[in-house]
Amino acid sequence: MGNLHAKGAGTGAKGAGAANTSISNSRDSMSNAATPSPVEQATFKWVIDGFSSLLDKDQGWTYSNVFELMGVEWYLKLNPKYEVSNEECVSLRLELSQSSVKLDTIFEASFKFMIYDQLIGKHKVHLGNHSFQTASTSSAIAFMLPLKALRQSSRFIVNNSCVFGIGFIKVATIKVNTTLETLFVRKMNIFNEAKVYTWKIEDFSALKNPSHSPEFEIAGYTWIISLNPSYDGNSLSLFLKMKKTNDVPKGSGSLVEFALSIKDQENGKDRKYPGRCQFSSKHHRWGWKKFISLEDFKDSSKGYLIKGKCCIEAEVAISGSSKTEYSM
């Protein structure tokens, strides 16, 4: 069979706390006497007092408050018992807050995760970079440190307190033209099951190029079957077309499950092809340019064309909808 073708019309967390575990946030202060370096201006420290109480809890993520650095709002999330190859690790990730997520904006960020050495200043540092955007708000890179190694050191956990941080080296804001489509798929049931329309053609030789079935209604939409009896001189083409697409709101579409078939009037072995496509005001026709070769179609032994008569069938069901947003 030929390929299916389309024809057109022309939440940032606000922090986490629990009994026996207090979580506080502090941003590095800046002196008025001298201009700090960019890295010093963009460092966030997260002090977890009562770290052992956090370890007593079930595995899961704990979130910092949302903080603003480099003109963007972020938060950290920590899982102190993240399993990697059957070993518990401390995992730290950087997240873009939902308040800073914009369809037309990408934040190219270079940063460093830190676990602070509270005694001699030899901090654990892990460099990373990520393109934060609508479809990717979490850093692909996470800071991983075996929990056993952290517990064995007397420098990183002092008085049951552990200090984590994120330092931004650079954040570049890139404006992009983005189109975002959200597809909502329905569960099929008796209310949206496929309905069938049959188009009986009494004299195939009299068809024009192209020809159209009478209009028919299914699932609240008006449809026609479009047939080209001699596409490229060797094939018959079939398309399902949605009519009255001016009634469809701009930026929306319908996910349609359909099948087009040519009935075998002798043996019951129909030629049938299914599709699952979105119909909208811009793309209102889907189908197959080369549905069947004319040689096969006109072969009387196959039962498709009998004494000049043929029968085309369309099964149609709406299985979802979509919404498209455009950045300006």
N, C-alpha and C positions, 0 to 999 in steps of 0.2 A: 504494500500500500504506500501511497505517497505520504508526505509529512502533513501534519495538521497545520493549517494556515489561518492567520487572522487578517481581516480586512477592516480598515478604519473608515470613519466618516470624514474624513478630510481633515525611693523616698529617702531623702537623707535622714539618717537617724540623729536624734537629738541627745544621745548619750545613753549610758546604761549604768545602773547601780543596783546593789542588793545588800542584804544584811551582812555585816562583817566585811564588806568590801566597798570602799569608797574610791571613786574614780574622779580625779581632778585633772584639769587642763590648764596649761600656762604657755603663753607665747613668749619667746625670747624678747627681753626688753631691748630698746635701742637708746643709746646715749645721745643727748642733744649736742654734746661737745664735738663729736666727730661723725662723719657719715659712714655707717657700717657697710660692709661688702654686701652684694646682693644675696649671698648665701645666708649671712647673719640676719638679714631682713626677712628671710623667708623660712624660718625654722619653727616647727611646732613640737612642743614636748607634751607627752602624755604620762603623767605620774599615776601609777596604780599602787595604792596603799592597801595592804591586806592581800598581797598577791597569792598567798597560800589559800585564802578563802576562795579565790577565783578558780584555783586548781581543783578545789573540792567539788566544784559544780560539774554537771554533765558537759560533755564535749559540745562546743558550739561557739558562735561568734559573739564577741562583746564589742559594742560600737562606742567611739568617742563622740563628743559633741561636734557639731558642724563648726568649722573654723574657716576664716577667710585669709588666704595668702595669695600674693601675686594677682590680686583682683578677681580671684575665683574662690568659690566655696567648696570645701572638701570635708571628708572625715576619714578617720582610720578605723579599721576593724581588726580585732585580735582574736585568734583561736590558740590558746596555750597548750591544747592537746590534739593538734591536727595530726592525723596518722599518715605517715609516708613510709611505705615498705615495712609495715608493722612496727614502726618506731614513732613514738609521740614527739612532735616538734612544735615549737612556738612559731606560729605563722602570723605575719603582719602584712596587711594589704592597704593600699590607698584607693579611695573611692571618690568619684566626682559626685557632689551633692546634686539631688534632683533640681534644686533651685538654680543651678548653673547649667543644666542641660538645655541646649538649644539646637533646634534642627539644623540651623545654618552655621554652626560653630564647631570647630575642632580645636582642642587644646593639646598641643605637642609639648609634653612635659618631660624634663630630665630631673631626677631627684635621687635622694639617698635615704634609705631606711637606716635607723640607728637604734641600738640598745646601749644605753649609757653605762659606762664604767664609772661607778660612783666613788671609787677610791683613787685610782691613778690616772684616769682619763683616757685609757686605751679602749675607746668605744668600738663595739661591733658595728661595722658599716657595710651596707650592700647597695650598690648603684643600680638604678633602673631607669627606664624610659617607657613612655606609653602615649598613644594617641587617644585621648579621652573624647568621646562623642556619644551621640544618641544611642548607638547600638553597642557601645563598649564603655561602660562607666566604671569598670573595675580594672585596676592595674593587672596586666597579664603576669607580671613578675611579683612574686611574694617573697618576703624575707623569711627564710626557714632556718631555724636553729634547734638542734636536738634539745628537748626539755631536760634531759639528763645532764647535758653539758652546762646548761644555764643554772641548774640547781647546785652543781658541784662547785661553781665559782662563787667566791665570797665577795666579788667586786660588783656583780650585776644585781643581786638581790641583797639589799642592806636594810636591816630593821623591817623585814617583810615588805619592802617597797621596791618596785621595779620601774624604770623609766624608759619609755619608748619615744621615738621621735621620727619626724620626717623633715628633711631639708630639701628645699627646691633650688636647683641649680639654674634652671631656665624654664619658662613657660611661654610658648608662642601661641598667639590666638590667630587661627586661620578661618576666614570666612569662606563658606562654600555654598554652592547652589545644590540643594538636596531635595529629593523627592522621597517621601516616606509613605509606604502603603501598609495598612494593617488589614489582614484578611481574617474574617470571623467565619468559622466553619460550623455549620449546624449538625446536630445528630439527626440522621434520617429517621423518620417515623411515618405513621399513616397520614399525617397532615401534609407532608411534603414529598411523598413518594412520587415516582415518575408517572407522568401521564403520556398517553400515546395518541399521535395523530397519523392518519393514513391518507396518503395522496394517491388516488388511482388515476393513471394516465391511460386514456383509451386509444390514442394514436400517437405513438412516440415520434413517428416520422414528421408529424406536423408541428413539433415543438420548435420554438424560436431559440436563438442563442444569445443570452440565456433565457430560461423560462422560470416562472415562479408559481408556487402552489397558491391556492386561496389562503387568506389570512386565517389563523386559528389562535385561540386563547388558551394559555396554560400558565398557572401560577401567577395570575394577575398581569401577565405581559402578552403582547401580541407578537406572533411569530410568522415567518414564512420559510418554506424550503426553496432554496435557489439551486437550479440544475442547469449545467452547461452540457448539452448533449454531444458536443464534439470539441472538448478542450484539446488544444494542440493537434487536432486531427486524429488522435489515437486513444483518447481517454474521455471518460465521463466524469464530471466534477459534481460534488454535492456540498452545499453549505447550509447551515442553519443561521437565519438572520432575525435579529430582534428589531421590531418596528417601533415607531413612536419613541425614539430614544431622547427626544427633546424633553420628555417627562422625567428622565433620569437626572438627579441632581449632579452638578459638576463635582468631580472628585470622588464619585461613588461608583460602585460596580456590583454586579451580581455574579456569584460563583454558580455556574450552571453545569450539572452533570447531564450529558445528553448522548444519544446514539442515533446514527443515521444508518438505515439499512435499505437494501434492494431485496425485495421478497423473491424467494425461489417458489414459483407458482406450481412446480411439478414435484419437487423432492423435499421441500421444506428446509433446504440448506441455504439460508439467507446469507447475503454478503453484508456484514454489519461491522461498523467501527465505532468505538466509544470515544468520548472526549470529556475533559473536565476543565473548563475555560471560564474566564471572566468576560462578561459582556458589559459594555458601558457605552456612553454617548460617542466616544471616539473609536471604540473597537466593538462593533455591533454584529460582526459576521465571522463565524468560525466554521471550518470544514476542511475538505480534502479536494485539492485540484485534480488529483489523479485517483479518484475513488475506485475505479475499475477500468480495465482496458475495454475498448469498444469490441475487440475480438471476443473477449469472454462474455461481455454483456449480450452480444447478439448470437452467441452460441446457443441454439435452441435446446441442446441437451442439458444445459445448466438451469433452465427454467426462469431466467430473469425477464426475457422478452418473448411473449407468446402471442402470436398473431397481432403484433403491433402494440400489445398491451403490456404495461408494467405497473408495479406497485412500489411506492416509496414510503417509508415509515420513519417517523421521528419520535423518540422517547425523550422527554424533557422533565427535569426536576431542578428546583433551586436548592442548593445545599450550603449557601453561605453568602456573605456580602463583604465588601471592602470599602475602605475609606482612604483616600490619598491626600496627603498634605504637601504643600510646596513652600519651600523657604523663599523669601523675597531678597 
